[in-house]
Amino acid sequence: MIGLPRNTEVNCEWFLNQLEALPGNSSRSATADLLLAGLPEPARQHAAVCAHCHSALRDFLDTRLALRELAQSLPQPSPWFTARVMQSIAARERAIDESTDGFWNGVRRLAPRLVAFAALLLMLGGTWAFEETRAARTHKPEIRSIEGIFESTPNAPPNDDVIATSFGEQP
């Protein structure tokens, strides 16, 4: 046997793995020879030498035939079965999502509107601020002294000598 270890237990395990990797046939006339024909040459040589693997091959064939008969006796699903099952699964997933994330679903629906409103307010506020600063720069008020009831500069202190002389000289 080319490329196989000389240990028979390892060869038997390798043979069984090769046997399980065979695709399933739909023909009812499957035999051990047809199964062996699908295996590589070293596996066929091992099955001819090892009695344990040859009986495993017969058991494998019997199991496949029994499962094929069982599968044929099962009722066949209607053509719309898959579509109905998938719709049912999608409905249950939506119900679970809505029950667990009800609040956050509302936030997700409201978020784009809030973003648009905030952008609008930002544009209006920026335009208003820009216009205010531009208007303040173009219409600078003139600086004048305001004369009113209250004066902003203090008066000179009264001169007592002048007052005394002006009152004392009266005839």
C-alpha positions as CSV (number, residue, x, y, z in Angstrom):
1,M,0.0,0.0,0.0
2,I,1.5,3.2,-1.1
3,G,1.8,6.1,1.4
4,L,0.0,4.2,4.2
5,P,1.5,3.4,7.5
6,R,2.2,-0.3,8.3
7,N,0.0,-0.2,11.5
8,T,-3.3,-1.9,10.7
9,E,-5.3,0.1,13.2
10,V,-4.3,3.4,11.5
11,N,-5.1,1.8,8.1
12,C,-8.5,0.7,9.3
13,E,-9.3,4.2,10.7
14,W,-8.1,5.7,7.4
15,F,-10.3,3.3,5.4
16,L,-13.4,4.1,7.5
17,N,-12.8,7.8,7.0
18,Q,-12.5,7.3,3.2
19,L,-15.7,5.2,3.3
20,E,-17.6,7.9,5.1
21,A,-16.4,10.6,2.7
22,L,-18.1,8.8,-0.2
23,P,-21.1,10.7,-1.6
24,G,-24.5,9.0,-1.2
25,N,-25.9,7.3,-4.3
26,S,-29.6,7.4,-5.2
27,S,-29.5,4.0,-6.9
28,R,-31.2,1.2,-5.1
29,S,-28.7,-1.4,-6.6
30,A,-25.7,-0.2,-4.6
31,T,-23.3,-3.0,-3.8
32,A,-20.1,-3.4,-2.0
33,D,-18.2,-3.5,-5.3
34,L,-19.7,-0.1,-6.3
35,L,-18.7,1.4,-3.0
36,L,-15.2,0.0,-3.4
37,A,-15.0,1.4,-6.9
38,G,-15.4,4.9,-5.5
39,L,-12.5,4.5,-3.0
40,P,-8.8,5.1,-3.9
41,E,-6.7,2.1,-4.8
42,P,-4.9,1.8,-1.4
43,A,-8.3,1.6,0.4
44,R,-9.5,-1.1,-2.0
45,Q,-6.3,-3.1,-1.3
46,H,-6.8,-2.7,2.4
47,A,-10.4,-3.8,2.3
48,A,-9.4,-7.0,0.4
49,V,-6.8,-7.8,3.1
50,C,-8.6,-6.7,6.3
51,A,-11.7,-8.8,7.3
52,H,-12.7,-6.2,9.9
53,C,-12.8,-3.4,7.2
54,H,-14.7,-5.7,4.8
55,S,-17.4,-6.4,7.4
56,A,-17.5,-2.6,8.1
57,L,-18.0,-2.0,4.4
58,R,-21.0,-4.5,4.4
59,D,-22.5,-2.8,7.5
60,F,-22.0,0.6,5.9
61,L,-23.8,-0.5,2.8
62,D,-26.7,-2.0,4.8
63,T,-27.0,1.2,6.8
64,R,-27.1,3.4,3.7
65,L,-29.8,1.2,2.1
66,A,-31.9,1.3,5.3
67,L,-31.6,5.0,5.6
68,R,-32.5,5.5,1.9
69,E,-35.7,3.4,2.4
70,L,-36.6,5.4,5.5
71,A,-36.1,8.7,3.7
72,Q,-38.3,7.6,0.8
73,S,-41.1,6.7,3.2
74,L,-41.2,10.1,4.8
75,P,-43.8,12.6,3.5
76,Q,-42.4,15.1,1.0
77,P,-42.8,18.8,1.9
78,S,-44.9,21.0,-0.2
79,P,-43.2,23.4,-2.6
80,W,-44.1,26.4,-0.4
81,F,-42.9,24.8,2.8
82,T,-39.5,26.5,2.8
83,A,-40.9,29.9,2.1
84,R,-43.4,29.6,4.9
85,V,-40.8,28.4,7.4
86,M,-38.4,31.3,6.5
87,Q,-41.3,33.8,6.8
88,S,-42.2,32.4,10.2
89,I,-38.5,32.6,11.4
90,A,-38.3,36.2,10.1
91,A,-41.5,37.2,12.0
92,R,-40.3,35.6,15.2
93,E,-36.9,37.4,14.9
94,R,-38.7,40.7,14.3
95,A,-40.9,40.1,17.4
96,I,-37.9,39.3,19.5
97,D,-36.0,42.4,18.3
98,E,-39.0,44.7,18.9
99,S,-39.6,43.3,22.4
100,T,-36.0,43.6,23.5
101,D,-35.0,46.8,21.7
102,G,-38.3,48.7,21.6
103,F,-37.0,51.9,23.1
104,W,-33.8,51.9,20.9
105,N,-35.8,51.2,17.8
106,G,-37.7,54.4,18.5
107,V,-34.5,56.3,19.0
108,R,-33.1,54.8,15.7
109,R,-36.2,56.1,13.9
110,L,-36.1,59.5,15.5
111,A,-32.3,60.0,15.1
112,P,-32.2,61.2,11.5
113,R,-34.9,63.8,12.2
114,L,-33.0,65.0,15.2
115,V,-29.8,65.3,13.2
116,A,-31.6,67.3,10.4
117,F,-33.2,69.6,13.0
118,A,-29.8,70.2,14.8
119,A,-28.2,70.9,11.4
120,L,-30.9,73.4,10.5
121,L,-30.6,75.2,13.9
122,L,-26.8,75.3,13.5
123,M,-27.1,76.9,10.1
124,L,-29.6,79.4,11.2
125,G,-27.7,80.3,14.4
126,G,-24.4,80.6,12.4
127,T,-26.0,82.9,9.8
128,W,-27.6,85.1,12.5
129,A,-24.3,85.4,14.4
130,F,-22.4,86.2,11.2
131,E,-25.0,88.9,10.2
132,E,-24.8,90.4,13.7
133,T,-21.0,90.8,13.6
134,R,-21.1,92.2,10.1
135,A,-23.8,94.7,11.0
136,A,-21.8,95.7,14.1
137,R,-18.7,96.3,12.0
138,T,-20.4,98.4,9.4
139,H,-22.5,100.6,11.8
140,K,-19.9,101.7,14.4
141,P,-21.5,104.2,16.8
142,E,-20.0,107.6,17.1
143,I,-18.4,108.3,20.4
144,R,-19.8,111.5,22.0
145,S,-19.8,112.8,25.4
146,I,-23.2,112.4,27.0
147,E,-24.3,115.4,28.9
148,G,-27.1,114.8,31.1
149,I,-28.2,115.2,34.6
150,F,-25.1,113.4,35.9
151,E,-21.7,114.4,34.6
152,S,-19.1,111.9,34.2
153,T,-16.2,114.3,35.1
154,P,-15.9,115.7,38.6
155,N,-16.2,119.4,39.1
156,A,-13.3,121.5,40.5
157,P,-13.4,121.9,44.2
158,P,-15.0,125.3,45.1
159,N,-12.7,128.1,46.1
160,D,-13.7,129.4,49.5
161,D,-11.7,132.6,49.2
162,V,-13.5,133.7,46.1
163,I,-16.8,133.0,47.7
164,A,-15.9,134.9,50.9
165,T,-14.7,138.0,49.1
166,S,-17.6,138.1,46.8
167,F,-20.1,138.1,49.7
168,G,-18.1,140.4,51.9
169,E,-17.8,143.3,49.5
170,Q,-21.4,144.1,49.2
171,P,-22.4,147.7,50.3
